[in-house]
Amino acid sequence: MARQLILVIAESAQSLEKQLKNSRTASQKERLQMLWWLKTGQITQHKTLAERLGRDGSTVTRWLQKYRQGGLSPIRFT
């Protein structure tokens, strides 16, 4: 059974979409895309998110932990 994601995303879907369109690096786009998918409910499982991003599950876990700890700033630039 796939692991359900429980994450409160403070930003609105519209805000995330705008930032996604204005992001300049691929790493920023990946992380913002991840949050947008979660916020809009398109993806609800950790495994599906990792597969869609083409990243290992541990990478996605690390990004989510950084978001939980400090919002967008740490996940966008590290």
Secondary structure, DSSP 8 states (H G I E B T S, - for coil): ---B------S-HHHHHHHHHH--SHHHHHHHHHHHHHHHTS--BHHHHHHHHT--HHHHHHHHHHHHHHTHHHHHH-
